Every structure is written in structure tokens, then in C-alpha cells.
């Protein structure tokens, strides 16, 4: 495996993780404000 390939996978994984975490963080903040 070449480093470029690993770097590309790392960037994709980070993007997916951020996109998945944003709605969860938003819900957590909303519930924190409401409660």
C-alpha cells in the first residue's frame, strides 16, 4: 500500500466521521438547550 492511498482513505474516513458526528452534536446541543 502506498502512502498516497492511505492518505486518501484517511481523508475520506475523516469526512464521513465529521458528517456523521455533526447531526448527533446538533441534537445533543438542542436537547441540552431544551432540557
CHARMM-style PDB file with segment names, atoms N, HN, CA, C and O in Angstrom:
ATOM      1  N   UNK     1       0.856  -1.206   0.000  1.00  0.00      PROA
ATOM      2  CA  UNK     1       0.000   0.000   0.000  1.00  0.00      PROA
ATOM      3  C   UNK     1       0.883   1.243   0.000  1.00  0.00      PROA
ATOM      4  O   UNK     1       1.795   1.371   0.817  1.00  0.00      PROA
ATOM      5  N   UNK     2       0.603   2.145  -0.916  1.00  0.00      PROA
ATOM      6  HN  UNK     2      -0.138   2.040  -1.580  1.00  0.00      PROA
ATOM      7  CA  UNK     2       1.402   3.364  -0.972  1.00  0.00      PROA
ATOM      8  C   UNK     2       0.806   4.426  -0.049  1.00  0.00      PROA
ATOM      9  O   UNK     2      -0.400   4.419   0.198  1.00  0.00      PROA
ATOM     10  N   UNK     3       1.629   5.334   0.459  1.00  0.00      PROA
ATOM     11  HN  UNK     3       2.609   5.340   0.259  1.00  0.00      PROA
ATOM     12  CA  UNK     3       1.160   6.363   1.416  1.00  0.00      PROA
ATOM     13  C   UNK     3       0.043   7.228   0.847  1.00  0.00      PROA
ATOM     14  O   UNK     3      -0.861   7.629   1.580  1.00  0.00      PROA
ATOM     15  N   UNK     4       0.092   7.523  -0.457  1.00  0.00      PROA
ATOM     16  HN  UNK     4       0.826   7.198  -1.053  1.00  0.00      PROA
ATOM     17  CA  UNK     4      -0.955   8.368  -1.037  1.00  0.00      PROA
ATOM     18  C   UNK     4      -2.321   7.705  -0.888  1.00  0.00      PROA
ATOM     19  O   UNK     4      -3.315   8.361  -0.575  1.00  0.00      PROA
ATOM     20  N   UNK     5      -2.350   6.393  -1.119  1.00  0.00      PROA
ATOM     21  HN  UNK     5      -1.542   5.860  -1.373  1.00  0.00      PROA
ATOM     22  CA  UNK     5      -3.604   5.652  -0.999  1.00  0.00      PROA
ATOM     23  C   UNK     5      -4.120   5.717   0.438  1.00  0.00      PROA
ATOM     24  O   UNK     5      -5.309   5.935   0.671  1.00  0.00      PROA
ATOM     25  N   UNK     6      -3.219   5.527   1.390  1.00  0.00      PROA
ATOM     26  HN  UNK     6      -2.253   5.350   1.201  1.00  0.00      PROA
ATOM     27  CA  UNK     6      -3.616   5.584   2.802  1.00  0.00      PROA
ATOM     28  C   UNK     6      -4.096   6.978   3.173  1.00  0.00      PROA
ATOM     29  O   UNK     6      -5.060   7.122   3.925  1.00  0.00      PROA
ATOM     30  N   UNK     7      -3.440   7.996   2.656  1.00  0.00      PROA
ATOM     31  HN  UNK     7      -2.657   7.879   2.045  1.00  0.00      PROA
ATOM     32  CA  UNK     7      -3.832   9.371   2.967  1.00  0.00      PROA
ATOM     33  C   UNK     7      -5.231   9.647   2.413  1.00  0.00      PROA
ATOM     34  O   UNK     7      -6.043  10.300   3.068  1.00  0.00      PROA
ATOM     35  N   UNK     8      -5.506   9.153   1.219  1.00  0.00      PROA
ATOM     36  HN  UNK     8      -4.845   8.622   0.687  1.00  0.00      PROA
ATOM     37  CA  UNK     8      -6.825   9.366   0.620  1.00  0.00      PROA
ATOM     38  C   UNK     8      -7.895   8.687   1.472  1.00  0.00      PROA
ATOM     39  O   UNK     8      -8.955   9.263   1.718  1.00  0.00      PROA
ATOM     40  N   UNK     9      -7.619   7.477   1.916  1.00  0.00      PROA
ATOM     41  HN  UNK     9      -6.758   7.010   1.717  1.00  0.00      PROA
ATOM     42  CA  UNK     9      -8.578   6.764   2.764  1.00  0.00      PROA
ATOM     43  C   UNK     9      -8.780   7.528   4.067  1.00  0.00      PROA
ATOM     44  O   UNK     9      -9.906   7.629   4.554  1.00  0.00      PROA
ATOM     45  N   UNK    10      -7.712   8.064   4.635  1.00  0.00      PROA
ATOM     46  HN  UNK    10      -6.797   7.982   4.240  1.00  0.00      PROA
ATOM     47  CA  UNK    10      -7.810   8.817   5.883  1.00  0.00      PROA
ATOM     48  C   UNK    10      -8.693  10.043   5.719  1.00  0.00      PROA
ATOM     49  O   UNK    10      -9.515  10.346   6.583  1.00  0.00      PROA
ATOM     50  N   UNK    11      -8.519  10.748   4.603  1.00  0.00      PROA
ATOM     51  HN  UNK    11      -7.851  10.502   3.901  1.00  0.00      PROA
ATOM     52  CA  UNK    11      -9.346  11.939   4.379  1.00  0.00      PROA
ATOM     53  C   UNK    11     -10.807  11.548   4.215  1.00  0.00      PROA
ATOM     54  O   UNK    11     -11.690  12.214   4.756  1.00  0.00      PROA
ATOM     55  N   UNK    12     -11.072  10.473   3.472  1.00  0.00      PROA
ATOM     56  HN  UNK    12     -10.354   9.933   3.033  1.00  0.00      PROA
ATOM     57  CA  UNK    12     -12.458  10.026   3.286  1.00  0.00      PROA
ATOM     58  C   UNK    12     -13.066   9.646   4.623  1.00  0.00      PROA
ATOM     59  O   UNK    12     -14.213   9.991   4.906  1.00  0.00      PROA
ATOM     60  N   UNK    13     -12.299   8.930   5.455  1.00  0.00      PROA
ATOM     61  HN  UNK    13     -11.367   8.650   5.225  1.00  0.00      PROA
ATOM     62  CA  UNK    13     -12.817   8.495   6.755  1.00  0.00      PROA
ATOM     63  C   UNK    13     -13.114   9.696   7.647  1.00  0.00      PROA
ATOM     64  O   UNK    13     -14.124   9.716   8.351  1.00  0.00      PROA
ATOM     65  N   UNK    14     -12.234  10.696   7.620  1.00  0.00      PROA
ATOM     66  HN  UNK    14     -11.414  10.680   7.048  1.00  0.00      PROA
ATOM     67  CA  UNK    14     -12.453  11.880   8.443  1.00  0.00      PROA
ATOM     68  C   UNK    14     -13.710  12.620   7.985  1.00  0.00      PROA
ATOM     69  O   UNK    14     -14.509  13.065   8.809  1.00  0.00      PROA
ATOM     70  N   UNK    15     -13.881  12.749   6.666  1.00  0.00      PROA
ATOM     71  HN  UNK    15     -13.231  12.388   5.997  1.00  0.00      PROA
ATOM     72  CA  UNK    15     -15.065  13.436   6.138  1.00  0.00      PROA
ATOM     73  C   UNK    15     -16.335  12.725   6.567  1.00  0.00      PROA
ATOM     74  O   UNK    15     -17.287  13.360   7.022  1.00  0.00      PROA
ATOM     75  N   UNK    16     -16.350  11.395   6.421  1.00  0.00      PROA
ATOM     76  HN  UNK    16     -15.577  10.879   6.052  1.00  0.00      PROA
ATOM     77  CA  UNK    16     -17.534  10.623   6.806  1.00  0.00      PROA
ATOM     78  C   UNK    16     -17.795  10.760   8.299  1.00  0.00      PROA
ATOM     79  O   UNK    16     -18.939  10.932   8.718  1.00  0.00      PROA
ATOM     80  N   UNK    17     -16.742  10.686   9.099  1.00  0.00      PROA
ATOM     81  HN  UNK    17     -15.812  10.547   8.759  1.00  0.00      PROA
ATOM     82  CA  UNK    17     -16.906  10.778  10.559  1.00  0.00      PROA
ATOM     83  C   UNK    17     -17.478  12.143  10.938  1.00  0.00      PROA
ATOM     84  O   UNK    17     -18.348  12.231  11.804  1.00  0.00      PROA
ATOM     85  N   UNK    18     -16.992  13.210  10.294  1.00  0.00      PROA
ATOM     86  HN  UNK    18     -16.285  13.139   9.591  1.00  0.00      PROA
ATOM     87  CA  UNK    18     -17.486  14.556  10.610  1.00  0.00      PROA
ATOM     88  C   UNK    18     -18.953  14.684  10.199  1.00  0.00      PROA
ATOM     89  O   UNK    18     -19.770  15.218  10.948  1.00  0.00      PROA
ATOM     90  N   UNK    19     -19.280  14.186   8.996  1.00  0.00      PROA
ATOM     91  HN  UNK    19     -18.616  13.752   8.387  1.00  0.00      PROA
ATOM     92  CA  UNK    19     -20.666  14.296   8.528  1.00  0.00      PROA
ATOM     93  C   UNK    19     -21.600  13.511   9.441  1.00  0.00      PROA
ATOM     94  O   UNK    19     -22.737  13.928   9.663  1.00  0.00      PROA
ATOM     95  N   UNK    20     -21.142  12.385   9.969  1.00  0.00      PROA
ATOM     96  HN  UNK    20     -20.219  12.046   9.788  1.00  0.00      PROA
ATOM     97  CA  UNK    20     -21.980  11.598  10.872  1.00  0.00      PROA
ATOM     98  C   UNK    20     -22.078  12.263  12.237  1.00  0.00      PROA
ATOM     99  O   UNK    20     -23.117  12.183  12.893  1.00  0.00      PROA
ATOM    100  N   UNK    21     -21.015  12.913  12.669  1.00  0.00      PROA
ATOM    101  HN  UNK    21     -20.171  12.978  12.136  1.00  0.00      PROA
ATOM    102  CA  UNK    21     -20.988  13.489  14.021  1.00  0.00      PROA
ATOM    103  C   UNK    21     -21.771  14.801  14.102  1.00  0.00      PROA
ATOM    104  O   UNK    21     -22.334  15.114  15.151  1.00  0.00      PROA
ATOM    105  N   UNK    22     -21.815  15.570  13.016  1.00  0.00      PROA
ATOM    106  HN  UNK    22     -21.358  15.315  12.164  1.00  0.00      PROA
ATOM    107  CA  UNK    22     -22.486  16.875  13.068  1.00  0.00      PROA
ATOM    108  C   UNK    22     -23.949  16.779  13.495  1.00  0.00      PROA
ATOM    109  O   UNK    22     -24.346  17.497  14.412  1.00  0.00      PROA
ATOM    110  N   UNK    23     -24.773  15.928  12.876  1.00  0.00      PROA
ATOM    111  HN  UNK    23     -24.451  15.344  12.131  1.00  0.00      PROA
ATOM    112  CA  UNK    23     -26.174  15.845  13.303  1.00  0.00      PROA
ATOM    113  C   UNK    23     -26.305  15.383  14.743  1.00  0.00      PROA
ATOM    114  O   UNK    23     -27.184  15.854  15.466  1.00  0.00      PROA
ATOM    115  N   UNK    24     -25.443  14.466  15.172  1.00  0.00      PROA
ATOM    116  HN  UNK    24     -24.729  14.084  14.585  1.00  0.00      PROA
ATOM    117  CA  UNK    24     -25.501  13.970  16.551  1.00  0.00      PROA
ATOM    118  C   UNK    24     -25.159  15.106  17.512  1.00  0.00      PROA
ATOM    119  O   UNK    24     -25.824  15.275  18.535  1.00  0.00      PROA
ATOM    120  N   UNK    25     -24.128  15.882  17.189  1.00  0.00      PROA
ATOM    121  HN  UNK    25     -23.589  15.745  16.358  1.00  0.00      PROA
ATOM    122  CA  UNK    25     -23.759  17.014  18.050  1.00  0.00      PROA
ATOM    123  C   UNK    25     -24.881  18.048  18.069  1.00  0.00      PROA
ATOM    124  O   UNK    25     -25.184  18.623  19.114  1.00  0.00      PROA
ATOM    125  N   UNK    26     -25.492  18.282  16.915  1.00  0.00      PROA
ATOM    126  HN  UNK    26     -25.246  17.815  16.066  1.00  0.00      PROA
ATOM    127  CA  UNK    26     -26.595  19.239  16.842  1.00  0.00      PROA
ATOM    128  C   UNK    26     -27.756  18.806  17.734  1.00  0.00      PROA
ATOM    129  O   UNK    26     -28.323  19.620  18.463  1.00  0.00      PROA
ATOM    130  N   UNK    27     -28.106  17.517  17.674  1.00  0.00      PROA
ATOM    131  HN  UNK    27     -27.646  16.856  17.082  1.00  0.00      PROA
ATOM    132  CA  UNK    27     -29.192  17.015  18.517  1.00  0.00      PROA
ATOM    133  C   UNK    27     -28.821  17.136  19.986  1.00  0.00      PROA
ATOM    134  O   UNK    27     -29.653  17.513  20.812  1.00  0.00      PROA
ATOM    135  N   UNK    28     -27.581  16.818  20.310  1.00  0.00      PROA
ATOM    136  HN  UNK    28     -26.905  16.512  19.639  1.00  0.00      PROA
ATOM    137  CA  UNK    28     -27.149  16.893  21.710  1.00  0.00      PROA
ATOM    138  C   UNK    28     -27.243  18.336  22.208  1.00  0.00      PROA
ATOM    139  O   UNK    28     -27.684  18.581  23.331  1.00  0.00      PROA
ATOM    140  N   UNK    29     -26.827  19.292  21.366  1.00  0.00      PROA
ATOM    141  HN  UNK    29     -26.469  19.093  20.454  1.00  0.00      PROA
ATOM    142  CA  UNK    29     -26.896  20.704  21.772  1.00  0.00      PROA
ATOM    143  C   UNK    29     -28.349  21.146  21.934  1.00  0.00      PROA
ATOM    144  O   UNK    29     -28.685  21.859  22.879  1.00  0.00      PROA
ATOM    145  N   UNK    30     -29.207  20.720  21.007  1.00  0.00      PROA
ATOM    146  HN  UNK    30     -28.934  20.141  20.238  1.00  0.00      PROA
ATOM    147  CA  UNK    30     -30.621  21.103  21.091  1.00  0.00      PROA
ATOM    148  C   UNK    30     -31.248  20.550  22.360  1.00  0.00      PROA
ATOM    149  O   UNK    30     -31.939  21.275  23.075  1.00  0.00      PROA
ATOM    150  N   UNK    31     -31.014  19.272  22.649  1.00  0.00      PROA
ATOM    151  HN  UNK    31     -30.452  18.683  22.068  1.00  0.00      PROA
ATOM    152  CA  UNK    31     -31.599  18.683  23.853  1.00  0.00      PROA
ATOM    153  C   UNK    31     -31.021  19.352  25.089  1.00  0.00      PROA
ATOM    154  O   UNK    31     -31.733  19.535  26.077  1.00  0.00      PROA
ATOM    155  N   UNK    32     -29.752  19.718  25.055  1.00  0.00      PROA
ATOM    156  HN  UNK    32     -29.175  19.569  24.252  1.00  0.00      PROA
ATOM    157  CA  UNK    32     -29.137  20.390  26.197  1.00  0.00      PROA
ATOM    158  C   UNK    32     -29.783  21.743  26.439  1.00  0.00      PROA
ATOM    159  O   UNK    32     -29.985  22.144  27.585  1.00  0.00      PROA
ATOM    160  N   UNK    33     -30.112  22.454  25.350  1.00  0.00      PROA
ATOM    161  HN  UNK    33     -29.948  22.128  24.418  1.00  0.00      PROA
ATOM    162  CA  UNK    33     -30.741  23.773  25.493  1.00  0.00      PROA
ATOM    163  C   UNK    33     -32.185  23.618  25.971  1.00  0.00      PROA
ATOM    164  O   UNK    33     -32.639  24.356  26.846  1.00  0.00      PROA
ATOM    165  N   UNK    34     -32.899  22.656  25.393  1.00  0.00      PROA
ATOM    166  HN  UNK    34     -32.530  22.056  24.683  1.00  0.00      PROA
ATOM    167  CA  UNK    34     -34.314  22.469  25.749  1.00  0.00      PROA
ATOM    168  C   UNK    34     -34.462  21.940  27.165  1.00  0.00      PROA
ATOM    169  O   UNK    34     -35.366  22.340  27.899  1.00  0.00      PROA
ATOM    170  N   UNK    35     -33.560  21.032  27.543  1.00  0.00      PROA
ATOM    171  HN  UNK    35     -32.826  20.707  26.947  1.00  0.00      PROA
ATOM    172  CA  UNK    35     -33.658  20.444  28.901  1.00  0.00      PROA
ATOM    173  C   UNK    35     -32.859  21.300  29.873  1.00  0.00      PROA
ATOM    174  OT1 UNK    35     -32.803  20.993  31.063  1.00  0.00      PROA
TER     175      UNK     35
END
